[in-house]
Amino acid sequence: MKNNQRKAVHLKRQFLINELIRSGIFKKNNKHLYEWTLGELETEYQYVETNGLDSSTKTIR
């Protein structure tokens, strides 16, 4: 059971990191995406999705 949960968390992190990179976000406040918590990744992903940002409309927050 724990292995399945770990795998699910890992896959979700990878999905969010890939989507943020696709949107042009690689690093924020000198912290690379792979260093972010799942919660931080989800929050940033929601922000990007809500505001319709992609690699052609990069903003610095």
C-alpha positions as CSV (number, residue, x, y, z in Angstrom):
1,M,0.0,0.0,0.0
2,K,2.7,2.5,0.9
3,N,4.6,1.7,-2.3
4,N,1.5,2.6,-4.3
5,Q,1.1,5.9,-2.4
6,R,4.7,6.8,-3.0
7,K,4.4,6.0,-6.7
8,A,1.3,8.1,-7.0
9,V,2.9,11.1,-5.2
10,H,6.0,10.7,-7.4
11,L,3.9,10.6,-10.6
12,K,1.9,13.6,-9.5
13,R,5.1,15.6,-8.7
14,Q,6.6,14.6,-12.1
15,F,3.4,15.7,-13.9
16,L,3.4,19.1,-12.1
17,I,7.1,19.7,-12.7
18,N,6.8,18.8,-16.4
19,E,3.8,21.1,-16.8
20,L,5.5,24.0,-15.0
21,I,8.6,23.5,-17.2
22,R,6.4,23.5,-20.3
23,S,4.9,26.8,-19.0
24,G,8.4,28.3,-18.7
25,I,8.9,28.0,-15.0
26,F,12.1,26.3,-14.0
27,K,13.1,28.0,-10.7
28,K,11.7,30.5,-8.3
29,N,13.4,32.3,-5.5
30,N,16.6,30.4,-6.3
31,K,14.8,27.1,-5.7
32,H,14.6,24.5,-8.5
33,L,11.3,22.8,-9.1
34,Y,12.6,19.4,-7.8
35,E,13.2,21.0,-4.4
36,W,9.6,22.2,-4.1
37,T,7.1,20.4,-2.0
38,L,4.0,18.8,-3.6
39,G,1.9,21.6,-2.1
40,E,4.1,24.3,-3.6
41,L,4.0,22.6,-7.0
42,E,0.2,22.3,-6.8
43,T,-0.2,26.0,-5.8
44,E,2.1,27.2,-8.7
45,Y,0.4,24.9,-11.2
46,Q,-3.0,26.2,-10.1
47,Y,-1.8,29.8,-10.5
48,V,-0.5,29.1,-14.0
49,E,-3.7,27.3,-15.0
50,T,-6.0,30.0,-13.6
51,N,-4.1,32.8,-15.2
52,G,-3.6,31.1,-18.6
53,L,0.2,31.4,-18.5
54,D,2.3,29.4,-20.9
55,S,5.8,29.8,-22.3
56,S,4.7,32.7,-24.5
57,T,3.4,34.7,-21.5
58,K,6.0,34.4,-18.8
59,T,5.7,36.6,-15.7
60,I,7.9,36.8,-12.6
61,R,6.0,36.6,-9.3
